[in-house]
Amino acid sequence: MFSKTCEYGIRATIFIASQSYQDNRVGLKDIAQKIDSPEAFTAKILQILSKNNIIHSIKGVGGGFEIPKNTMSQIKLIQIVSAIDGDRVFTGCGLGLNHCSEDHPCPVHDKFKEIRNGLATMLENTNLEELALGIKSGDTFLRY
């Protein structure tokens, strides 16, 4: 459903949030290693996330990436998906057809529309704070 870039972006953001919740800034190498992504590819993803004010990049000694704790509850997963993949996950055809629409539906159009709407609702209602707290408590995990 998401591009590989978006999957890595979500994983990176959740990892940064979980570390920020413990007052840790993390560097590019550590993020790339923890989310199992090539370093150069991770750098491009982090640049997108930073430009979209989802993560903060701090340069210099003691620098790295962080997300202020007081903003985590306001950052929704939909912001990450939109920053990286745009709206294609919410508007695209389930079979990847160019001309699928309400007036000219593909064979899975109606069923896929339900899934897509459910996904949008989940992304709109899930914030980084709850995901970071789930990792901190050990209730959820990012497998690296």
C-alpha positions in Angstrom: 0.0 0.0 0.0 2.8 2.4 0.9 5.9 2.9 -1.2 9.2 1.5 0.3 10.3 5.1 0.8 7.2 5.7 2.9 7.6 2.5 4.9 11.1 3.6 5.8 9.9 7.1 6.6 7.3 5.9 9.0 9.8 3.5 10.7 12.4 6.3 10.9 9.9 8.7 12.4 8.7 6.3 15.0 12.2 5.4 15.9 13.2 9.0 16.2 10.1 9.7 18.3 10.8 6.8 20.7 14.4 8.1 21.2 13.2 11.7 21.6 10.8 10.5 24.2 13.9 9.4 26.2 15.7 12.7 25.5 18.0 11.2 22.9 19.0 12.6 19.5 19.9 10.1 17.0 22.3 10.2 14.0 21.8 9.1 10.5 23.9 5.9 10.8 22.0 4.8 13.9 18.6 5.4 12.2 19.6 3.6 9.0 20.8 0.7 11.0 17.8 0.5 13.2 15.3 0.7 10.4 17.3 -1.6 8.1 17.6 1.0 5.3 20.6 2.0 3.2 22.2 5.1 4.7 22.0 7.3 1.5 18.4 6.4 1.0 17.6 7.1 4.7 19.3 10.6 4.4 17.0 11.5 1.5 14.0 10.4 3.5 15.1 12.3 6.6 15.5 15.4 4.4 11.9 15.1 3.3 10.7 14.6 6.8 12.7 17.6 8.0 11.5 19.9 5.2 7.9 19.0 6.2 8.6 19.9 9.9 7.9 16.3 11.0 11.4 15.8 12.5 14.1 18.4 13.5 17.6 18.2 12.3 20.2 19.6 14.7 23.7 20.2 13.2 27.1 20.1 14.9 28.5 18.3 17.9 25.7 16.7 19.9 23.4 17.0 16.9 21.2 14.5 15.2 17.5 14.1 14.6 14.7 14.6 17.2 11.1 15.4 17.6 10.1 17.7 20.5 8.0 15.8 23.0 5.4 18.6 23.1 4.7 18.1 19.3 4.4 14.3 19.2 0.7 14.2 20.0 0.0 16.6 17.1 1.9 14.8 14.5 -0.3 12.2 12.8 0.8 9.3 10.6 -1.1 10.9 7.7 1.4 13.8 7.7 4.3 11.4 7.1 2.5 9.5 4.3 1.4 12.7 2.6 4.9 14.2 2.8 6.5 11.1 1.2 3.8 9.5 -1.0 1.4 12.4 -1.5 -2.3 11.4 -1.8 -1.8 8.4 -4.2 -2.6 5.9 -1.4 -6.0 7.6 -0.9 -6.8 8.1 -4.6 -5.1 5.4 -6.6 -6.6 2.4 -8.1 -6.2 -0.9 -6.2 -5.0 -2.6 -9.4 -2.8 0.3 -10.4 -5.0 1.2 -13.4 -4.9 4.8 -14.8 -8.5 5.1 -15.7 -10.3 3.7 -12.6 -13.0 6.0 -11.2 -16.4 6.0 -9.7 -17.9 6.2 -13.2 -15.5 3.6 -14.7 -14.5 1.3 -11.8 -12.0 -1.6 -11.9 -13.1 -5.0 -10.6 -11.9 -4.3 -7.1 -12.8 -0.6 -6.9 -15.6 -0.7 -4.3 -13.9 -3.2 -2.0 -10.6 -1.3 -2.2 -12.3 2.0 -1.6 -13.5 0.6 1.8 -10.0 -0.4 2.7 -8.5 2.9 1.6 -11.1 4.9 3.7 -10.3 2.7 6.7 -6.6 3.3 6.2 -7.1 7.1 5.9 -9.1 7.1 9.2 -6.4 5.1 11.0 -3.6 7.4 9.7 -5.6 10.6 10.7 -6.2 9.3 14.2 -2.8 7.8 15.0 -0.2 10.2 16.5 3.5 9.8 17.2 3.2 10.1 20.9 1.0 7.0 21.2 3.4 5.0 19.0 6.5 6.2 20.9 4.9 5.4 24.2 4.0 1.9 23.0 7.7 1.2 22.2 8.8 2.8 25.4 6.5 0.6 27.4 7.5 -2.6 25.5 3.9 -3.1 24.2 5.0 -2.6 20.6 8.3 -3.1 18.8 10.2 -2.0 15.8 12.1 -5.0 14.6 15.4 -3.9 13.2 
